[in-house]
Amino acid sequence: MGTSSQPGQGLDGGPDGRQFAGWSSVLDRYGVQYLILDKVRDGNLLSLVRARPGWTVDYEDGASVLFIRSPAGVS
């Protein structure tokens, strides 16, 4: 999942591992209810979402994880 026009950069801050401080507020602003994250490319964001209350894993396989946001998780 990306928010910039540069390949390889998304809400996790990109390939250098810097975390995008406002990732949660971006998801709130746009009412995002589902996230499909690649286990390799989205590793930083994957860890953040797993630790964040309000997001639950609906499906997971060797390549990706589907998260669903609980209604209480939306501001």
C-alpha positions as CSV (number, residue, x, y, z in Angstrom):
1,M,0.0,0.0,0.0
2,G,1.5,3.3,-1.0
3,T,0.8,6.9,-0.5
4,S,3.6,8.4,-2.7
5,S,4.3,8.3,-6.3
6,Q,7.7,6.8,-5.8
7,P,7.9,3.0,-6.1
8,G,8.8,1.2,-2.9
9,Q,7.6,3.9,-0.6
10,G,4.4,3.6,1.4
11,L,3.1,4.2,4.9
12,D,6.0,2.5,6.5
13,G,8.5,5.1,5.1
14,G,10.1,3.1,2.4
15,P,13.1,0.9,1.9
16,D,15.3,2.6,4.4
17,G,13.1,1.6,7.3
18,R,12.0,5.0,8.5
19,Q,8.5,4.9,9.8
20,F,5.9,7.3,8.6
21,A,4.8,8.9,11.9
22,G,1.3,9.7,10.8
23,W,0.3,6.4,9.2
24,S,-2.6,5.8,11.5
25,S,-4.1,9.3,10.9
26,V,-3.9,8.8,7.2
27,L,-5.9,5.6,7.5
28,D,-8.4,7.4,9.8
29,R,-8.7,10.3,7.4
30,Y,-9.7,8.1,4.5
31,G,-11.8,5.6,6.5
32,V,-9.6,2.7,5.5
33,Q,-11.2,-0.6,6.8
34,Y,-9.0,-3.2,5.1
35,L,-5.3,-3.6,4.6
36,I,-3.6,-6.2,2.5
37,L,0.1,-6.2,3.3
38,D,3.0,-8.0,1.7
39,K,5.1,-9.8,4.4
40,V,8.4,-8.9,2.7
41,R,7.8,-5.4,1.3
42,D,5.5,-4.1,4.0
43,G,7.4,-5.5,7.0
44,N,7.6,-2.3,9.0
45,L,4.0,-1.4,8.6
46,L,2.9,-5.0,9.2
47,S,4.5,-4.9,12.6
48,L,2.9,-1.5,13.4
49,V,-0.6,-2.7,12.4
50,R,-0.2,-6.0,14.3
51,A,0.5,-4.0,17.5
52,R,-2.3,-1.5,16.9
53,P,-5.6,-2.1,18.8
54,G,-8.6,-2.2,16.4
55,W,-6.9,-4.2,13.7
56,T,-7.4,-8.0,13.4
57,V,-6.0,-10.5,11.0
58,D,-8.7,-12.0,8.8
59,Y,-6.5,-14.0,6.6
60,E,-2.8,-14.8,6.4
61,D,-0.6,-17.0,4.2
62,G,3.1,-17.2,3.4
63,A,3.0,-14.0,1.3
64,S,0.5,-11.6,2.7
65,V,-1.8,-10.6,5.6
66,L,-5.3,-9.2,5.3
67,F,-6.3,-7.0,8.3
68,I,-9.8,-5.8,9.0
69,R,-10.4,-2.7,11.2
70,S,-13.1,-2.9,13.9
71,P,-15.7,-0.2,13.8
72,A,-14.4,1.1,17.1
73,G,-11.0,1.7,15.4
74,V,-12.4,4.4,13.1
75,S,-12.4,7.9,14.4
